[in-house]
Each structure stands twice: as structure tokens, then as C-alpha cells.
Amino acid sequence: MRFPRRFVLAALIGAASPAAPAMAQDHAGIRYADIPVTAYAVVAEIQARPGKEEALRQATLPLVAKVRAEPNNLLYFLQEDRERPGHFIFYEIFATQADFEAHNRTPHVQAWFARLPELAEGPVKAMRMQILGNRP
């Protein structure tokens, strides 16, 4: 499987950021060939309200460890646009669509969603993606 170059670069840049120690965790070491055909990917974004960039960042950072600990999460990256502080992009892969839907019902995600009206300009914008090219 090949990720678009911009996602790979963004993930690498995000991992090298000063906040990386708080965000980077070793996952189960899944390899591209191990990603199941049923995998369900999501690219989502949210923009902080003016003056709420740091508050949204602090509310969002704890999600990284919690989501990565979910049983059927295969990959989870939180990234912030360097040129637009407070603009966050999530790249997520779950084993199935049902696993993604279950993720959205977890208490930690529901609590985060509840804070968005105060912290964000509008709802999360999500693109539900099919992973291509991970099979021979």
C-alpha cells in the first residue's frame, strides 16, 4: 500500500515536531501488507475558533494515546498546520467501518465532541476513504 506523498511527509513532519514526545507512541508495528482489505480510513479536519487554538490543541492531544489504545485502531495521527495554527488534521485507519463507528461512540471521543462548539469553528469535516494499492 502506498500513501500519498503529502500524507507521509505530513506524518513524518508531525512526528518530528517539538510536541512529538507527547504524541508519538509505538503502535503494534502493523506493516502495509498487514492492513486488512476491510480497513477503513478517515481524513478529518477541524479549525479552532480565533483565540482558542491552544485550548483546542490541549483538548485534542490526549486523544492520541486513547485512540491508539483502542483495540481495532491501526493508525492514528494528529497533525497541525504549521501555517495555520489551530487547523488540525487527523489521519485514522481502523480495521473496519464498524470499528470506526465504535471509536466515535467512545467516552473520550464523545467528551471531545462535546467541547467543539466552544473551541472550534463548526463541526469536524471528515472524508471517509478507501485504501487502495495495499494488495498485489
N, C-alpha and C positions, 0 to 999 in steps of 0.2 A: 504494500500500500504506500502511496506517496501523498504527503500532504502538500498543499500549495506552498510554494516557497515563502510567501509572506507570512503564513501561519508558523512555519518552522522558525523563521527569523524572529518573529514576534515572541515566540515561546522561549527561544534562546536568549533574546534580549531581556525579556521579563525575568528569566532565571538569573541573569547576571546583574540585576538591579540591586541597589543598596538594601532593599527590603527582602531580597531573596532568602536570607536565613529564616525569616518568619514564614515564608510561603513555600519554600522548596522542601519536599519530603520525598523519600524513596518510596515509590509505589511497588506493586508486586513484580515489577520488571517485565510487564507484558511487551511482547515483540509484535511487530506488524503482522506477521504470519499467524499470530495467536488471536487476533481480533476476529470475533465470530462474524459470520455473514449477517446475523441478526443485529449487529451493532447499530446503535442509534446515536448520531452525533448532533450536537446543538452548538450554534454560534449565537451568542446573545450579547446585547449591549444595553447599557444604562448610562444616563448622564446625570451628574449631580446638579442640584439647584445651585445657582450662584451663591457662593459663601458657604456651601455645605459639602465641598469637596472632601475635606478631611473627615468630617463626620460620616459620610458615606463610605470612605475608604476604611475607617475603623470599624464600621458596622459590617463590612464585607469581608475583610481579611480573615476573621475566624471561620468563615465558611470553607476555606480551602482545606484545612485539616479534617473538618467534619465531613465534607463531601467525599474527599479521598478515602475516608474510612468506611463509606457506605459499601455494602458487600458487592454490588454489581457495577460500581463505578470503575471504568477502565482508565480514564484520563480526565484531569480537571486542571485547567489553567485559568488563572485570573490575571488579566493584564490591564495596564492603564496607559492611555495615550500620552506620550511624552510631550506632545504639542498642545494637548487639550486636557490639562489636569481635571480629574473628576469624570472623565469619559472612560468607562470600564468595559472591557470585552471579556467574555467568558468563552472558553472552548472546552466542551464537555463531550465525553463518549461514555455511553452506558451499554451494557450487554444487550438490552432490548428496549423498545419503546416503553413497555410496561415498567421497566426499571427506572427510566427517566421520569415517568409519571409518578411513581412511588417516591422518588427523590423530591419532587416538588411538593409532596404531602408531608415530608418530614418536619418535625417541630422546628429545627433550626432554619430551614428554608422558609417555612410559614412565618416565623418571627421576623426574618429579614424582609419578606414581602410586606409585612405589616408596617415596617418603618419607611417604606418607599414613598408614601405620599408626603411625608415630612422632608425627606432627603433628596428625592430625585425629580427630575423633570419628566413626568409621565411614567408609563409602565416599562417593564423590560421588553425590548424588541428582540424576538427570537426567530432564528432561521433554523428549521429542523432539517438536518442534512442526511443524505445517504452517502456512505463511504464507498467510493469507487476505487478500483485498482488494487485491492488487497487480496485478490485471488489470481492464480495463474491463468 
